[in-house]
Amino acid sequence: MELTSIIVPDMVVANLKANSKKQVLQELAELAVSKIDATEHDILDTLLQRERLGSTGVGNGVAIPHGKLPNIDGIVGAFARVSKPVEFDAMDDQPVDLFFMLLAPEGSGADHLKALSKIARVLRDEQKLHTLRQAQDVDEIYGILISEIQANAA
């Protein structure tokens, strides 16, 4: 599976304006509506249900909110960097400023897990996180994500 088919430049936000966990998830849900056959409410509800199971804040200022939805054709990703880190109940109790959302079809078990694993590997590298935080615009962020995703695709 090529992750370049999951995230496209118009699904990257360089300076998302959000002040809370719920607001970040709402903005990501709004962004995803253009790519999948689901309502913003359904997407947000799916993300919030997953967060109730345990925070997707993995540490180092990173969260990977994700969920499964019926009636979508494939895995869809979105990346957002917030202007000011928000409290996200992350594993390390630190606020989060980098978000990579993944939405998958209900029956996508292995593919969904593979995509989560690849994204987690990329977002675990502190140098890459620094580069993402310093990037000037959407095109630069997208280039960093895609080059790292491709390098880690094996």
C-alpha positions as CSV (number, residue, x, y, z in Angstrom):
1,M,0.0,0.0,0.0
2,E,1.3,3.4,-1.0
3,L,0.6,6.1,1.6
4,T,0.8,8.7,-1.1
5,S,-2.6,7.5,-2.2
6,I,-3.9,8.2,1.4
7,I,-2.8,11.8,1.9
8,V,-2.8,14.5,-0.8
9,P,-1.7,18.2,-0.4
10,D,-5.2,19.5,0.1
11,M,-5.4,17.3,3.2
12,V,-2.5,19.1,4.9
13,V,-3.0,22.2,7.1
14,A,0.1,24.1,8.1
15,N,-1.4,26.4,10.8
16,L,-4.7,25.0,12.1
17,K,-6.4,27.3,14.5
18,A,-7.7,25.3,17.4
19,N,-7.7,25.6,21.1
20,S,-8.9,22.2,22.3
21,K,-8.8,18.5,21.5
22,K,-12.4,18.6,20.3
23,Q,-11.8,21.6,18.1
24,V,-8.9,19.9,16.5
25,L,-10.9,16.8,15.8
26,Q,-13.8,19.0,14.4
27,E,-11.5,20.7,12.0
28,L,-10.0,17.5,10.8
29,A,-13.5,16.0,10.4
30,E,-14.5,19.1,8.3
31,L,-11.4,18.7,6.2
32,A,-12.1,15.0,5.5
33,V,-15.7,15.5,4.4
34,S,-14.5,16.6,0.9
35,K,-12.7,13.2,0.5
36,I,-15.2,10.6,1.9
37,D,-18.8,9.8,1.8
38,A,-19.6,10.7,5.4
39,T,-20.9,13.7,7.3
40,E,-18.7,15.8,9.4
41,H,-20.8,14.7,12.4
42,D,-20.2,11.0,11.7
43,I,-16.5,11.5,11.3
44,L,-16.2,13.6,14.5
45,D,-18.3,11.0,16.3
46,T,-16.0,8.2,15.1
47,L,-12.9,10.1,16.2
48,L,-14.4,10.9,19.6
49,Q,-15.5,7.3,20.2
50,R,-11.9,6.2,19.5
51,E,-10.5,8.9,21.9
52,R,-12.8,7.6,24.7
53,L,-11.0,4.2,24.4
54,G,-7.7,6.0,25.1
55,S,-6.0,9.0,23.8
56,T,-4.3,8.8,20.4
57,G,-1.7,11.3,21.6
58,V,1.4,9.1,21.3
59,G,3.9,11.6,22.8
60,N,6.5,14.1,21.6
61,G,3.7,16.5,20.6
62,V,2.1,14.0,18.2
63,A,-1.4,12.5,17.9
64,I,-2.7,10.0,15.4
65,P,-6.5,10.2,15.7
66,H,-8.1,7.4,13.7
67,G,-11.3,5.5,13.2
68,K,-13.3,3.3,10.8
69,L,-16.4,4.4,8.9
70,P,-18.9,2.5,6.8
71,N,-19.3,3.3,3.1
72,I,-15.9,4.8,2.5
73,D,-13.8,3.4,-0.4
74,G,-10.3,3.5,1.1
75,I,-8.1,4.9,3.8
76,V,-7.9,8.7,3.9
77,G,-5.3,10.7,5.8
78,A,-5.0,14.3,6.8
79,F,-2.2,16.1,8.6
80,A,-2.5,19.3,10.6
81,R,0.0,21.4,12.6
82,V,-1.6,23.7,15.1
83,S,-0.3,27.2,15.8
84,K,-0.3,26.6,19.6
85,P,-0.1,23.1,21.1
86,V,-3.3,21.8,22.6
87,E,-4.0,19.5,25.6
88,F,-4.8,16.1,24.1
89,D,-4.4,13.7,27.1
90,A,-1.2,12.3,25.4
91,M,0.7,9.4,26.9
92,D,3.5,11.7,28.0
93,D,1.0,14.4,29.3
94,Q,2.5,17.0,26.9
95,P,0.4,19.1,24.6
96,V,0.1,18.2,21.0
97,D,0.9,20.3,17.9
98,L,1.2,17.6,15.1
99,F,-1.8,15.5,14.1
100,F,-2.1,12.8,11.5
101,M,-5.7,11.6,11.1
102,L,-6.5,8.3,9.4
103,L,-10.0,7.2,8.4
104,A,-10.6,3.7,7.1
105,P,-13.4,1.5,5.8
106,E,-14.9,-0.7,8.5
107,G,-13.5,-3.9,6.9
108,S,-9.9,-2.7,6.4
109,G,-8.3,-4.4,9.4
110,A,-4.7,-5.1,8.2
111,D,-4.5,-2.1,5.8
112,H,-5.6,0.2,8.6
113,L,-3.0,-1.2,11.0
114,K,-0.3,-1.0,8.4
115,A,-1.0,2.6,7.7
116,L,-1.1,3.5,11.4
117,S,2.3,1.7,11.8
118,K,3.9,3.5,8.9
119,I,2.7,6.9,10.2
120,A,3.8,6.1,13.7
121,R,7.3,5.2,12.5
122,V,7.7,8.5,10.6
123,L,6.3,10.6,13.5
124,R,8.6,8.9,16.1
125,D,11.8,10.4,14.6
126,E,12.6,13.6,16.6
127,Q,14.6,15.1,13.7
128,K,11.6,14.7,11.4
129,L,9.3,16.2,14.0
130,H,11.6,19.2,14.2
131,T,11.6,19.5,10.4
132,L,7.8,19.4,10.3
133,R,7.5,22.0,13.0
134,Q,9.9,24.3,11.1
135,A,8.3,23.9,7.7
136,Q,7.1,27.1,6.2
137,D,4.0,25.9,4.3
138,V,1.7,23.1,3.2
139,D,3.9,22.1,0.2
140,E,7.0,21.8,2.4
141,I,5.1,19.8,5.1
142,Y,3.6,17.5,2.4
143,G,7.0,16.9,0.9
144,I,8.5,16.0,4.2
145,L,5.7,13.6,5.0
146,I,5.7,11.9,1.6
147,S,9.5,11.6,1.4
148,E,9.6,10.0,4.9
149,I,6.6,7.8,4.2
150,Q,8.2,6.5,1.0
151,A,11.5,6.0,2.7
152,N,9.8,4.0,5.5
153,A,7.4,2.1,3.2
154,A,9.5,-1.0,3.1
